[in-house]
Amino acid sequence: MNPPIPDLSKARILLTNDDGISARGLAVLDKIATALSDDVWVVAPEVEQSGAGHSLTLRRPLRLRRLSDKRFAVDGTPTDSVLMAVGHVLKEHRPDLILSGVNRGGNLGEDMTYSGTVSAAMEGTLLGVPSIALSLVTSTGNRPHWDTVEKHAPDVIRRLAAVGWREGVLINVNFPDVAPEAVTGVEMVGLGRRKIGDHLEERFDPRGVPYYWIGPLRQEEPHRRDTDLGSVMSGAIAVTPVHMDLTDEPSLQALSAAFR
């Protein structure tokens, strides 16, 4: 069990993301975190790494750029950034909590597995640090509701930290695409189902050579209220605990019989 952190003002908080060190969502998260604690550090990718998943940089060295006393950029993935932060920058005093985000766009259902934002929280969890991924659902062409995150995220983070949660579990939080006053509450829910890349669109460049765009998300369970998709579509903040142990126990038991 990760121990509760009843007083975040005394906690060392590490911030990271997958949208890059200059992303608006990271600035929003920095504002939130510095209101919670005086000991906030930022170690984030140099450039956007959306869709990087839980990838590591293994074929070349990593570069670390110091921007200020507690702010660093890594020329690698979100996972690289967490490794660099915990294993190098903060190795003498590890963080008490990792916050990853705030991602511009939701990380819901199966697309969580592609997310660099969630993967940074995965890496923190594997390193034994309580980790929360935060994402803001957005609509194409509309202004992101960063003010919704600013208003509601501090209370969500405080309440989660005060309770604590099991080791090997990360917390995935998605904020709905609504104004702050339109949020209907906070709901503890499971993952819904939606799949990115269900459609590939073929186009042609000026020389007639084909290229391809990965298509939009397919939403399979948009109306189930017991999922993260259903929650955010109803205006609620979706909070989902995600276990790092992906073993399917029923299948393990059933298939083991074939090898007895």
C-alpha positions in Angstrom: 0.0 0.0 0.0 1.3 3.4 -0.9 1.2 5.4 2.3 -1.3 8.3 2.4 0.1 11.9 2.0 -2.3 13.9 4.2 -0.2 17.1 3.9 1.0 17.7 0.4 2.6 20.9 1.4 5.5 18.8 2.8 5.7 16.5 -0.2 8.2 16.5 -3.1 6.2 16.5 -6.3 7.6 15.6 -9.7 5.8 16.8 -12.8 6.1 15.4 -16.3 4.1 14.9 -19.5 4.1 13.8 -23.1 3.2 17.1 -24.8 6.7 18.5 -24.1 8.3 21.0 -21.7 6.6 24.0 -23.3 3.1 22.6 -23.3 0.2 24.6 -21.9 -1.0 21.6 -19.9 2.3 21.3 -18.1 2.1 25.0 -17.2 -1.4 24.4 -15.8 -0.2 21.5 -13.8 2.8 23.5 -12.5 0.4 26.2 -11.2 -1.7 23.6 -9.5 1.3 21.7 -7.9 3.0 24.8 -6.7 -0.2 25.8 -4.8 -0.1 22.3 -3.2 3.6 22.2 -2.3 6.8 24.3 -2.1 8.9 21.4 -3.5 7.9 21.0 -7.1 10.2 19.7 -9.8 9.7 19.4 -13.5 11.4 16.8 -15.8 9.6 16.5 -19.1 10.4 15.7 -22.8 12.1 18.4 -24.8 9.5 18.0 -27.6 6.0 16.5 -27.9 5.9 12.7 -27.5 2.2 12.0 -27.9 1.5 8.4 -28.6 5.0 7.3 -27.4 3.4 4.8 -25.0 5.8 3.2 -22.6 8.8 3.4 -24.9 12.4 3.8 -23.8 15.4 5.3 -25.7 18.0 2.5 -25.9 19.9 3.1 -29.1 21.4 6.5 -28.3 22.4 8.5 -25.2 20.0 10.9 -23.6 20.6 14.6 -23.1 19.4 16.5 -20.1 18.9 20.3 -20.4 18.6 22.4 -17.2 16.2 25.3 -17.6 16.2 26.4 -14.0 16.9 25.1 -10.5 14.0 22.6 -10.5 13.1 22.4 -14.2 14.7 20.1 -16.8 14.1 18.9 -20.4 15.0 15.5 -21.6 15.5 14.7 -25.3 13.6 11.5 -25.0 10.2 9.9 -24.1 8.0 10.4 -21.1 9.3 7.2 -19.7 12.9 8.4 -20.2 12.0 11.6 -18.4 10.7 9.8 -15.3 13.8 7.5 -15.2 16.1 10.5 -15.5 14.2 12.3 -12.8 14.0 9.5 -10.2 17.4 7.9 -11.1 19.5 11.0 -11.6 18.0 14.4 -10.9 16.2 13.4 -7.6 18.2 10.3 -6.7 19.3 11.8 -3.3 15.7 12.5 -2.4 13.0 10.7 -4.5 9.7 12.3 -5.1 6.7 11.5 -2.9 4.2 11.9 -5.8 4.4 12.0 -9.6 1.8 14.0 -11.6 1.8 13.5 -15.3 0.0 15.9 -17.7 -2.2 17.7 -18.1 -2.6 16.1 -21.4 -4.4 18.0 -24.1 -6.9 15.4 -25.0 -8.5 12.5 -23.1 -6.8 9.2 -22.3 -9.8 7.0 -22.1 -10.4 3.3 -22.6 -7.8 1.4 -24.7 -6.1 4.5 -26.0 -4.6 4.8 -22.5 -2.1 2.1 -23.7 -0.8 4.5 -26.4 -0.5 7.4 -24.1 2.8 8.8 -23.1 1.1 10.7 -20.3 -0.2 7.5 -18.7 3.0 5.7 -19.5 5.0 8.3 -17.4 2.7 7.4 -14.5 3.3 3.7 -15.3 7.0 4.2 -15.0 6.7 6.1 -11.7 4.5 3.3 -10.4 7.1 0.7 -11.4 9.7 2.7 -9.6 7.6 2.7 -6.4 6.4 6.3 -6.5 2.6 7.0 -6.3 1.7 8.4 -9.7 -1.4 10.1 -11.2 -2.0 10.8 -14.9 -4.2 13.8 -15.7 -5.9 14.5 -19.0 -8.4 17.0 -20.3 -10.9 15.8 -22.9 -11.1 18.3 -25.8 -13.2 18.8 -28.9 -11.8 19.7 -32.3 -12.1 23.4 -33.0 -13.1 24.3 -29.4 -11.0 26.0 -26.7 -9.7 23.5 -24.1 -11.3 24.1 -20.7 -8.0 24.5 -18.8 -9.9 26.4 -16.2 -11.9 23.3 -15.4 -8.7 21.5 -14.5 -7.4 24.4 -12.5 -10.6 24.5 -10.4 -11.1 20.8 -9.8 -7.7 19.1 -10.0 -6.3 20.4 -6.6 -9.2 18.8 -4.7 -9.0 15.5 -6.7 -5.2 15.3 -6.1 -5.5 16.1 -2.4 -8.3 13.5 -1.8 -6.4 10.8 -3.7 -3.1 11.5 -1.8 -4.8 11.6 1.6 -6.3 8.1 1.0 -3.4 6.4 -0.8 -3.7 3.4 -3.0 -2.2 -0.1 -3.6 1.3 -0.5 -4.8 1.5 -1.4 -8.5 -1.5 0.8 -9.3 -1.6 4.2 -11.1 -4.5 6.6 -11.1 -5.8 7.8 -14.4 -7.9 11.0 -14.2 -9.8 12.5 -17.1 -11.5 15.9 -17.0 -14.6 16.5 -19.1 -14.9 18.9 -22.0 -17.2 21.3 -20.0 -16.9 24.6 -18.1 -15.8 24.4 -14.5 -19.3 25.0 -13.2 -20.8 22.3 -15.4 -18.8 19.5 -13.9 -21.3 17.0 -12.4 -18.9 15.4 -9.9 -16.1 12.9 -9.5 -16.7 9.3 -10.3 -14.6 6.2 -9.7 -15.1 4.1 -12.8 -13.5 1.4 -14.9 -12.1 1.7 -18.4 -14.4 2.0 -21.4 -13.7 0.7 -24.9 -12.6 2.7 -27.8 -9.9 2.0 -30.4 -7.8 4.5 -32.4 -6.6 3.6 -35.9 -9.7 1.6 -36.9 -9.6 3.4 -40.2 -6.6 4.2 -42.4 -7.1 7.0 -45.0 -5.0 6.9 -48.1 -3.9 10.1 -49.8 -1.4 11.1 -52.5 1.4 13.6 -52.5 2.0 16.0 -55.5 4.1 13.3 -57.2 1.4 10.7 -56.9 3.0 8.7 -54.2 0.6 7.4 -51.6 0.7 8.3 -47.9 -1.6 7.4 -45.0 -3.3 9.0 -42.0 -4.4 6.9 -39.0 -8.1 7.5 -38.6 -10.1 8.8 -35.7 -11.3 7.0 -32.6 -14.1 4.5 -32.6 -16.2 4.7 -29.5 -17.8 1.3 -28.7 -19.3 2.0 -25.3 -20.1 5.8 -25.2 -23.1 5.5 -23.0 -22.1 3.1 -20.2 -22.1 5.2 -17.1 -19.7 2.8 -15.2 -16.8 3.6 -17.6 -14.4 6.6 -18.0 -16.0 7.3 -21.4 -19.5 7.4 -19.9 -18.4 9.6 -17.0 -16.7 12.3 -19.0 -19.5 12.4 -21.6 -21.9 13.1 -18.8 -19.8 15.9 -17.5 -18.1 14.1 -14.6 -14.4 13.8 -13.8 -13.4 10.1 -14.3 -11.0 8.5 -11.9 -9.7 5.0 -12.8 -7.2 2.9 -10.8 -5.1 0.9 -13.3 -3.1 -2.1 -12.1 0.3 -2.8 -13.7 -0.3 -6.6 -13.5 -1.9 -7.4 -16.8 -2.2 -11.1 -16.1 -5.7 -12.5 -16.8 -6.2 -15.0 -13.9 -9.2 -16.9 -15.3 -7.4 -17.6 -18.5 -4.2 -18.5 -16.6 -6.2 -21.2 -14.7 -8.1 -22.4 -17.7 -5.1 -22.7 -20.1 -2.8 -24.3 -17.5 -4.9 -27.4 -17.8 -3.6 -27.9 -21.4 -0.1 -28.4 -20.1 -0.6 -30.7 -17.2 
